[in-house]
Amino acid sequence: MSLASLLCVPCAPAHTDAYFDKNPSPHGGQVRMAGPYHLELVMGKNAITLYLADHSDQPVDAAGGSGKAVITTGKKKRYSVVLEYAQGNMLKGSGEFTVTAATTVTVIVKLPDQEPQRAQFKPIKQTSKRAKPKHAGR
């Protein structure tokens, strides 16, 4: 294969919010890209779980990591939730907050020896069912 033909190979497009929204997520949450990571936000009643994966959707070890979720509902309602390492590729946090159709969540994640990364989830997707695992039906 010549160098010229390698240079003509189109690059894979970056994942957009629309791309993530039309594809099922591993845990039924909403996925956004943040630097080298895919972040999946799963919100429950007063609880947040954030799953970290790389661009190949492989789990990223979150040990020693931390984060913060800023939840905005309307013009004057703003909540902040600290996210702490739970296990594997998960950061978790809890607090008293309200989620509506207009809610936006901005997440900042910091892993050891890495630059902080930020993603915004807007409008927040209400989690209904978990996605089927990729290996289902084998």
C-alpha positions in Angstrom: 0.0 0.0 0.0 1.5 3.4 -1.0 1.8 6.3 1.3 -0.5 8.3 -0.9 -3.3 5.7 -0.5 -2.8 5.8 3.3 -3.2 9.5 3.3 -6.4 9.3 1.3 -8.2 7.0 3.8 -10.9 9.1 5.4 -10.6 9.5 9.2 -13.4 8.1 11.3 -15.7 11.0 12.2 -15.9 12.2 15.9 -18.9 10.9 17.8 -21.5 13.6 18.0 -24.2 13.9 20.6 -26.7 12.8 17.9 -24.7 9.6 17.2 -24.6 8.7 20.9 -28.3 9.5 21.4 -29.4 7.1 18.5 -27.3 4.2 19.7 -28.0 2.1 22.9 -25.7 2.7 25.8 -24.2 -0.1 27.9 -26.1 0.9 31.1 -29.1 2.7 29.7 -27.8 6.2 30.4 -26.8 9.1 28.1 -23.3 9.1 26.6 -21.1 12.1 25.7 -17.5 12.4 24.5 -15.0 14.2 26.8 -11.5 14.3 25.5 -10.2 10.7 25.3 -13.3 9.3 27.1 -16.9 8.3 26.5 -18.8 9.2 29.6 -22.1 7.5 30.4 -24.4 9.3 32.8 -27.0 7.3 34.6 -29.3 9.3 37.0 -31.5 7.8 39.6 -33.5 9.2 42.4 -30.9 11.5 44.2 -28.0 9.4 42.7 -25.6 9.7 39.8 -23.4 7.0 38.3 -20.8 7.9 35.7 -19.2 5.2 33.6 -15.9 5.9 31.8 -14.8 4.2 28.6 -12.3 4.8 25.9 -13.1 5.6 22.3 -13.3 1.8 21.6 -16.0 1.5 24.4 -13.6 -0.4 26.6 -13.9 0.4 30.4 -11.4 2.9 31.7 -10.2 2.2 35.3 -11.5 5.1 37.4 -9.4 4.2 40.6 -8.2 7.4 42.2 -10.5 9.5 40.0 -13.0 12.0 41.1 -15.5 14.4 39.6 -18.3 16.8 40.0 -21.8 17.0 38.4 -23.5 20.4 38.2 -27.2 19.9 37.7 -29.2 22.8 36.4 -33.0 22.8 36.4 -34.4 26.1 35.3 -32.8 29.5 35.8 -32.3 29.5 39.5 -32.1 25.8 40.5 -28.6 24.5 40.6 -27.2 21.5 42.4 -23.7 20.2 42.8 -22.9 16.6 43.4 -19.4 15.3 44.2 -18.5 12.1 42.3 -16.1 9.6 43.9 -14.6 6.4 42.8 -16.9 3.4 43.4 -15.3 0.5 41.5 -14.0 -0.4 38.1 -14.9 2.3 35.7 -17.5 4.0 37.9 -17.7 7.2 39.8 -20.8 7.7 42.0 -22.4 10.5 43.9 -25.6 11.4 45.6 -27.5 14.5 46.7 -30.9 16.1 46.7 -31.7 17.4 43.2 -34.6 17.5 40.8 -34.6 16.2 37.2 -37.0 17.6 34.6 -37.1 17.7 30.8 -35.2 21.0 30.9 -32.4 19.6 33.2 -28.8 19.9 32.0 -25.9 18.2 33.7 -22.3 19.3 33.3 -19.7 16.8 34.4 -16.1 17.3 35.2 -13.9 14.3 35.6 -10.3 14.1 36.8 -8.3 10.8 36.7 -4.8 10.5 38.1 -2.1 11.9 35.9 -4.7 13.1 33.3 -6.1 16.5 32.4 -9.6 17.2 33.7 -12.3 16.5 31.1 -15.7 18.1 30.8 -19.0 17.0 29.1 -22.5 18.4 29.0 -25.6 16.3 29.0 -28.5 18.4 27.5 -31.3 17.7 27.6 -30.8 15.0 30.1 -32.2 11.7 29.0 -34.4 10.0 31.5 -33.1 6.4 32.0 -35.9 3.9 31.4 -34.3 0.5 30.6 -30.8 -0.8 30.4 -29.4 -1.5 27.0 -28.8 -5.1 26.0 -25.2 -6.1 26.6 -23.2 -6.3 23.4 -22.7 -10.0 23.8 -26.4 -10.9 24.2 -27.8 -13.5 21.9 -24.5 -15.4 21.4 
